[in-house]
């Protein structure tokens, strides 16, 4: 096959992949914000939480020109995922759920961002510039794979689908600090299922403000503030206490402690060793559920 024929074949394949994904794409308008979303399943739309306004009505515009109102079914700012419920007459007949794959994209492979701008489908070609293991977002969300694209992303395209070269969706495009990030399919499936059922993702809550301090024999955390209604207060922690170990393990740092406050931590009991006015104390703390912001 000649170079021209190969290029034509690639162009046709990418065009076909975009055309197949277009029925899932929807434009999301909330207050003064415009973003993209996609059909997750009948009646439900997934979009980027950061691009979704905190107030006002939400409108959806589909590729065929149909518009629908929507309401928030749930949102999780830690993974940047929001779930919308379609109102009115539901999904138009031309709309269809996106098809996902959990396969990790190869470094250097091609990807296509399919999004929407005021209801009109858009497409952008990108390369997978990072393809690595799971990571935790700055807001504490567990992301199953680190996937970055070497491409820019308009605000209105945030929440769009990211396709691999075979036309399968590998995740949702969101704006990162330097490059476009992909919230992978595995993370979407896990979080959306929880949002559909509960409307939010539970996070562990200690009800205490901590400041890391150096000790003669390691690292500790000084209690700077205590929520009077929180788990720490119930356990008996006081302002000025210095935590030295958790579950009989040396204290690994405030960040490490906070990283352990995922959904599975709610209701768990941890044994805390601390120093109070130089004297050792031991407390049992039951991790609570973080109040809604």
Buried (B, 14 or more C-beta within 10 A) or exposed (E): EEEEEEEEEEEEBBEEBBEBBBBBBBBBBBEEBBBBBBBBEEBBBBBBBBBBBEEEEBBBBBBEEBBBEBEBBBBBBBBBBBBBBBBEEEBBEEBBBBBBBBEBBEEEEBBBBBBBBEBEBBBBEBBBBBBEEEEBBEEBBBBBBBBBBEBEBBBBBBBBBBBBBEBBBBBBBBBBEEBBBBBBBBBBBBBBEBBBEEBBBBBBBBBBBBEBEEEEEEBBBBBEEBBEEBBBBBBBBBEEBBBBBBEEEEBBEBEEBBEBBBBEBBEEEBEBBBBBEEEEBEBEBEBBBBEEE
